[in-house]
Amino acid sequence: MIFYFSGTGNSEWVAKEIAKAQNETTCFIPEVMQQKEFYYRVSEKEKIGFVFPIYSWGPPKLILDFIKLMQLEMKHNNYVFFVCTCGDDIGLSKNIFVKALSVKGIICNSGFSVIMPNNYILMKGFDVDSPVLTDKKLREAVPRMKQINSWISNNKSGLFDCKQGYFPFFKTRIIWPFFNKYQISDKDFYATDLCNGCKLCEQKCPVGNIKVNKKPEWKHHCVLCLACIHRCPQTAIQYGKETQKKGRYYWGKK
């Protein structure tokens, strides 16, 4: 079973690549949270994987909330792993995620990071990658996933091949808590007159936070996945004054 969360498609692609290679099924975490189905009985040879993006050098709160609620019945010493996607590095995200599992009595056998194109554009100095860099990251992600799937297939344990980056303590222990406390909000999202009411943002919001009534309205339980702003075909959705001249990215966009 591969549990995953994704907003703009990077982690969804990773999850599906793993599921295909490992002959496992995928489970979209926001759907589980809405349905409130948290109990899973794990079969003898089933692998348990978690795939998620990195938000400001830490796991998304949604992932940690899910783990707190999740109930896994494992009787066969199943292989447990995570794969996180990031624009550059993950800080100490591995420590936080492994600890969250350990609290539930689950040992994480391995973990990996995959560098994918950036999508965070909400603050000054942050934008999507150039087309050249985007293509480079996507090309390099293919052999990276083959290597990761090889490790998973062989139940490689004790291997945490993650790009921690510079100043990991500062990024994860200082910036990440600040981000979670003060930055996760939908109050600055709005739609310009370019909006044609197509409702794609409503359909693509993984947590049901958007309702379109001529224009989208945000319902204040946003997880800041940015699916709405990046997937809008009219580039009508903006965030304050920071995104008006910035690019958009989602996996598969040409």
VONU-183933 format. One line per field, with one value per residue (C-alpha): y, x, z; residue in one letter. Coordinates in Angstrom, 1 decimal. Last residue first. Layout:
Y = c(Y|...)
X = c(X|...)
Z = c(Z|...)
resn = c(A|...)
This chain:
Y = c(21.4|20.7|17.0|17.7|21.1|24.5|28.2|31.2|34.4|37.9|38.1|35.8|38.2|40.8|38.8|35.3|35.0|32.8|33.9|32.1|31.1|27.4|27.4|24.4|26.3|28.5|25.9|23.1|25.3|22.6|25.4|23.1|25.2|24.9|28.4|28.0|29.6|31.1|30.6|32.9|32.6|30.7|28.2|26.4|25.8|23.9|20.4|18.9|17.9|21.1|19.9|19.9|23.4|24.7|23.3|25.1|26.6|29.9|32.1|33.7|36.4|38.9|38.1|35.3|35.6|33.9|36.1|34.6|31.0|30.4|28.2|30.9|31.7|28.5|25.9|28.3|29.3|25.6|24.9|28.0|27.3|23.5|22.5|25.2|26.1|22.5|21.7|24.5|23.2|20.3|17.1|15.3|12.0|8.5|7.0|3.3|1.2|-1.4|-2.3|-4.4|-5.6|-4.3|-1.0|-0.6|-1.3|1.1|3.8|3.2|3.3|6.4|8.2|7.1|8.9|11.9|13.0|13.8|15.7|17.8|18.6|19.6|21.9|23.4|24.3|25.6|27.8|26.8|28.2|31.3|32.3|35.6|37.3|34.8|32.8|31.0|27.5|25.1|23.9|21.1|17.7|16.4|12.9|12.1|8.6|6.8|3.4|0.8|3.0|1.2|1.5|1.8|4.7|7.1|5.5|6.6|10.3|9.9|8.6|11.6|14.2|12.8|12.5|16.1|17.3|19.6|18.3|19.6|21.2|21.3|18.5|15.1|12.7|8.9|6.9|3.3|0.4|-3.3|-5.6|-7.5|-9.9|-9.1|-5.6|-4.1|-0.4|2.2|5.7|8.7|10.1|9.2|11.2|14.3|14.0|13.8|16.7|18.8|18.6|17.1|19.6|21.7|24.5|22.0|18.7|16.7|13.3|9.6|7.0|3.4|0.2|-3.0|-6.1|-9.5|-10.8|-8.7|-5.5|-4.8|-1.1|1.1|4.8|5.3|8.8|9.3|12.9|11.9|8.9|11.1|13.5|10.6|9.3|5.5|3.7|-0.1|-2.2|-4.1|-2.9|-1.3|0.1|1.3|3.0|4.8|5.8|7.3|9.2|10.7|11.6|13.2|15.6|16.2|19.8|19.0|15.6|13.3|9.6|6.3|3.4|0.0)
X = c(3.7|2.3|2.7|3.5|2.3|4.0|3.1|5.4|5.5|4.4|1.2|2.5|3.7|0.9|-1.5|-1.9|-3.3|-5.8|-6.6|-3.8|-6.5|-5.8|-5.8|-3.6|-0.8|-2.9|-5.4|-2.9|-1.0|-0.6|-1.2|-3.1|-6.3|-9.0|-10.3|-13.2|-11.7|-14.1|-13.6|-15.5|-19.0|-19.7|-16.8|-16.2|-12.7|-11.3|-12.3|-9.0|-7.4|-8.3|-8.3|-12.1|-12.6|-9.7|-11.1|-14.4|-14.5|-15.8|-14.2|-11.6|-9.6|-11.4|-8.9|-9.3|-8.2|-5.8|-4.5|-6.7|-5.8|-3.6|-0.6|2.0|1.9|2.0|3.2|5.7|7.1|7.4|9.3|11.6|13.1|13.6|13.5|15.5|17.8|18.6|19.2|21.8|22.9|21.1|19.6|19.4|17.9|19.3|18.1|19.3|18.8|16.9|16.9|13.8|15.2|12.3|12.5|16.2|15.5|12.5|14.8|17.3|14.6|13.1|16.5|16.8|13.5|14.0|17.0|14.8|12.3|15.0|16.6|13.3|12.5|16.0|15.7|12.1|13.3|12.3|9.2|9.5|10.6|12.4|9.4|6.9|4.0|5.8|6.5|6.3|9.8|10.6|11.5|14.4|13.6|14.2|14.5|13.7|14.3|13.2|10.7|9.8|6.1|5.1|2.8|5.3|7.9|6.0|6.1|9.8|10.6|8.8|10.4|13.9|13.5|12.3|15.7|16.5|14.7|16.7|16.3|12.8|11.6|9.8|9.6|9.8|9.0|9.6|8.1|8.9|6.5|7.5|4.6|1.9|1.0|-2.4|-2.0|-4.1|-3.8|-5.0|-1.6|-0.1|-2.8|-2.1|1.6|0.8|-1.7|0.9|3.1|6.5|9.3|11.9|9.4|6.8|8.4|6.2|4.7|5.0|4.5|5.1|4.0|5.1|2.8|4.3|2.3|-0.9|-1.5|-4.8|-5.6|-7.7|-7.9|-11.2|-12.4|-13.8|-12.4|-9.1|-8.8|-9.6|-6.9|-4.4|-4.7|-4.2|-2.1|-2.1|1.1|2.7|6.1|7.1|3.6|3.0|6.5|5.9|2.4|3.7|6.4|3.9|1.6|4.5|5.2|1.6|0.8|-0.9|0.2|-0.3|0.5|-0.1|1.4|0.0)
Z = c(-21.5|-18.0|-17.1|-13.4|-12.4|-12.8|-13.0|-13.5|-11.7|-12.7|-10.7|-7.9|-5.2|-5.0|-2.8|-4.1|-7.6|-9.4|-12.9|-14.7|-17.2|-17.1|-13.3|-12.4|-10.6|-8.4|-7.4|-6.8|-4.5|-1.7|0.9|3.3|3.1|5.7|5.2|2.8|-0.3|-2.8|-6.5|-8.9|-10.4|-7.3|-7.2|-3.9|-2.8|0.3|-0.8|0.6|-2.7|-4.6|-8.2|-8.7|-7.1|-9.1|-12.3|-11.6|-15.1|-13.7|-16.5|-14.2|-16.1|-14.0|-11.2|-8.7|-5.0|-2.6|0.3|3.0|2.1|5.1|6.0|6.5|10.3|12.4|9.8|8.3|11.7|12.6|9.3|9.6|13.0|13.5|9.9|8.2|11.1|11.8|8.1|7.6|4.2|2.4|3.7|0.4|1.4|1.0|4.2|4.1|7.2|5.3|1.6|1.1|-2.3|-4.3|-2.3|-3.2|-6.9|-6.8|-5.5|-8.3|-10.9|-9.3|-9.6|-13.2|-14.0|-11.7|-13.7|-16.7|-14.6|-12.9|-16.3|-17.9|-15.0|-15.1|-18.8|-18.4|-15.6|-12.1|-10.5|-8.3|-4.8|-4.1|-2.6|-1.3|-2.7|-5.6|-4.3|-7.2|-7.6|-10.1|-8.6|-6.5|-5.2|-1.5|0.0|3.2|4.7|7.3|9.2|12.4|13.4|17.1|16.5|18.1|15.9|12.8|13.9|14.8|11.3|9.8|11.9|11.5|7.7|7.5|8.9|5.9|2.8|-0.1|-3.6|-5.0|-2.9|-3.2|-0.4|-0.5|2.6|3.7|5.6|4.9|6.7|9.8|9.2|11.8|10.7|11.7|10.7|12.4|11.0|13.1|14.2|10.8|9.0|11.1|10.3|6.6|6.7|8.5|5.4|6.1|6.8|4.9|3.9|2.7|1.5|-0.8|0.1|-0.5|2.3|1.6|3.2|1.5|1.4|1.7|4.6|4.2|6.0|7.8|7.5|9.8|9.1|7.2|8.0|4.5|4.3|5.8|3.5|0.5|1.6|1.9|-1.7|-1.4|-4.0|-4.7|-4.8|-7.7|-6.6|-9.9|-10.6|-7.1|-7.0|-10.3|-9.1|-5.9|-7.7|-10.2|-7.4|-5.5|-8.4|-9.3|-8.3|-5.0|-3.9|-0.9|-0.8|0.9|-1.0|0.0)
resn = c(K|K|G|W|Y|Y|R|G|K|K|Q|T|E|K|G|Y|Q|I|A|T|Q|P|C|R|H|I|C|A|L|C|L|V|C|H|H|K|W|E|P|K|K|N|V|K|I|N|G|V|P|C|K|Q|E|C|L|K|C|G|N|C|L|D|T|A|Y|F|D|K|D|S|I|Q|Y|K|N|F|F|P|W|I|I|R|T|K|F|F|P|F|Y|G|Q|K|C|D|F|L|G|S|K|N|N|S|I|W|S|N|I|Q|K|M|R|P|V|A|E|R|L|K|K|D|T|L|V|P|S|D|V|D|F|G|K|M|L|I|Y|N|N|P|M|I|V|S|F|G|S|N|C|I|I|G|K|V|S|L|A|K|V|F|I|N|K|S|L|G|I|D|D|G|C|T|C|V|F|F|V|Y|N|N|H|K|M|E|L|Q|M|L|K|I|F|D|L|I|L|K|P|P|G|W|S|Y|I|P|F|V|F|G|I|K|E|K|E|S|V|R|Y|Y|F|E|K|Q|Q|M|V|E|P|I|F|C|T|T|E|N|Q|A|K|A|I|E|K|A|V|W|E|S|N|G|T|G|S|F|Y|F|I|M)
